[in-house]
Amino acid sequence: MLHITRSFGFWFIVGLTSACGAPSELAPPSGDALFEATAGAPSADAEVSAQIGKQLFELVQSIVTEDESRFRAIASAELLSRIASRGPAADSNRKLSQFLARERYKLNRELTRLQSPASAQATLSVELEALERSADGSTASASVRVNGRLLSKPLYLLREGREYRVNIVAPRSDAAATTSSYRVQNDDPVIRAFSCSGYGGYLIGVHPSQRSLPCLDSCHYWWFDGTTFEALGSFTDCDYNTWGVDMYIRDGYPVCSDPC
């Protein structure tokens, strides 16, 4: 089933089908992105929004279908280099397939959480909610709604030549320490304290409170780095989760969505 969502005067869609009574694995989006320009000549900002909207559609579709060539067509040089140099695969030719499989798992987990598991059929809409660009135009961050609900993290793109290409995270440098925004959720009925690499003294409200906060990227095994969280004297290394919460506090202790 195809669901169309309008954003910035353009249309782009992704389809998702689930089995009756239970959330399912993602089905490949049906059809290609649909674009319909508004009346009159589009402004430069509208053209950029349309181009980035198309790239985000291609990102989701390439991950859902684990289509390596489609992903390469929209990924930044920085992201492709990072994928080629990291991850567990000894064979460099398998690194991209490992990356797509891991991101598909993470994306499916978040979409399962967002959709109603009781529905016999659901459609997944991907909507460009807001777009910010750096002063020099080299970087863009896109806030995205999935099925009408805002994802907790923006997706980043880098300008290469005349177009923006997907970087997923903010630009990284392996030669210098970087900081990313991580997402934490408290699953306990009391206020909790915690810290992360380079930062400390955070408090978070009772369940289901969430916070986005800066942490140093201190775990460099997976593709987007990760950070170390501490709560109640317990430490754990969490991978950066592209699509949602990085760490949950449960019974006072830190629990990773994805270990680093």
Secondary structure, 3 states (H helix, E strand, C coil): CCCCEEECCEEECCCCCCCCCCCCCCCCCCCCCCCCCCCCCCCHHHHHHHHHHHHHHHHHHHHHHCCHHHHHHHECHHHHHHHHHCCCCCCHHHHHHHHHHHHHHHHHHHHHHHCCCCCCCCCCCEEEEEEEECCCCCEEEEEEEECCEECCCCEEEEEECCEEEEEECCCCCCCCCCEEEEEEEECCCCCEEEEECCEEEEEECCCCCEEEEEEECCCCCCCCCEEEEEECCEEEEEECCCCCCCEEEECCEEEECCEC
